[in-house]
Amino acid sequence: MRKISILALSLVFLLTACAPNFGKQNEVVQTKEEDKGKAIIPKYNISDSYYRTILPFEPSETRGLVVNNINTRYDLNEFEMGLMRIAQNSFDTDKYYFREGQEIKSKTIKAWLNRQYTPEQLKADNIKPEDNIGLNPVNTGSAEDPSSPIYLAHILEHDYLTKDDKGNVALGGITIGLALNSVYYYKVQQGDGTIQKEEKIDAAEMESQGKKIAEEVINRMRGMKDLADVPITIALFAQQSKSSVVPGNFIAYTTVDKGSSNLNDWEKINEKYYLFPSNDAEEAHRDDVTAFLNFKQDVEEYFPNFNGVIGKAFYAGDQLQELNITIPIQFYGKTEGVGFTQYVTGLVMEHFPKYIAVSVSVTSVDGPEALIVRKADEDEPFVYIYQ
C-alpha cells in the first residue's frame, strides 16, 4: 500500500519548530557608497527557483501602479514571478540577489505609459514638448472607432545585485517586463452616459509593437544615472482580458550587453496557461483534459451532487508542466474532510503522470481545508490538513 504522509500540525508549530534559524545565517553587507547603509543577505535559500532578497526590503515606487495597470490578480502574479523566472537565464540565483526596482521612478513610468500627443493636442492641453514621452501611439481614430490601441499597460523593473570580496553590494543587472494588452478597452458615449467596449488586439501586431517599445525603453535607460553600463534583460508579457480566470504569459525576451544599447536576438517563449475544463484546452491538449475529466468524475463519485472541480494548467512548449486544482466543497465534520483528502490524494497518484507537478487545494466556506502537493518525479505526495 502506498504510504501517504498527513501533517495535521498547527501553523504556529510549523513556523516555530520546523523553520530554519535564519538569524544565525544572515550576512551583513555594505550597500553602495553613496547610500552609506547596511544591508542583510539571508544565507538560506528555500529553492534554486528563487533569489535571496536584500533586507531590509525596499518597495519599488511603482508598486501601486502594477495593481492599477494589470487586468487581474492572475496576471499580476505571473507577470512578477514569470519575470523572475526569465531572469535566471541571465542572472544566476547563486550569485545575484533580488531587489525590487529602484532605478526607474514612478513619475517616469507614468509618463512612459501615456500616449504620444500630436502638436495640436500638446497646444490644447498645454503640454510641454519635452514632456511628450509616452510610449503608446497617438490615437488617430475616434472614440467610437479607435484605430490606435493602447499596447503598453505597465513596465516592471527587477534589480539584481552582486557582492564583491569586501562585502560591498552593487547593482549587477536589471530585468524589465513590458505588460502588453491583448484586449483594448475604451469608453464610448451612449445616451446620457458611457459604456465600455473592447477590441481584441492582433497577437502579431501586439508583439511587433512591444519590440519597438522595448528598443526605446533600452535607449532611455542607457541615458539614466547608474544604468549606462549594466546588463539588461527585457521581456514581453501578453496579459489576458479582465474576465479571464487564468493568467497571461510571456511571449519573448532579449538581452542587452553591458554598456550596449543594441538588443540581441529575441528568444521566443512558448508558455501558456489553460483552464481545465475549457474548449480551448480541449482543442489544444485533449489527452490532458481527458485525464483531468476522469479525475473530476471520480471526485464527483464521492460527492454525487458536486461538480466544482477546476484546474489551472501551465504548459511550456506543448508539455504540461504544472496542474493546480481547486476543489471548493462543504464538509459536515472534520473526519469527513480527512477521509475526502485521503481519497483525492489517491486519485492524484492514479490519474496524473509522475512528470507533472500537481497541487490540489480543498476549500470550504470556512477557509482552506487541505493541501495536496505531488512534485514532479516524486513518489510520495505532501498532504497538509488545516486545523
Salt bridges, closest charged atoms under 4 A:
GLU27 OE2 - LYS163 NZ 3.52
GLU78 OE2 - ARG85 NH2 2.83
GLU100 OE2 - ARG63 NH2 3.77
GLU103 OE2 - ARG99 NH2 3.23
ASP159 OD2 - ARG99 NH2 2.84
GLU207 OE2 - LYS211 NZ 3.15
GLU207 OE1 - LYS268 NZ 3.34
GLU216 OE2 - ARG220 NE 2.82
ASP226 OD2 - LYS32 NZ 3.66
GLU271 OE1 - ARG85 NH2 2.91
GLU282 OE2 - ARG286 NH1 2.87
ASP298 OD2 - HIS351 NE2 2.70
GLU300 OE2 - LYS296 NZ 2.56
GLU369 OE1 - LYS334 NZ 3.46
ASP379 OD1 - LYS354 NZ 2.61
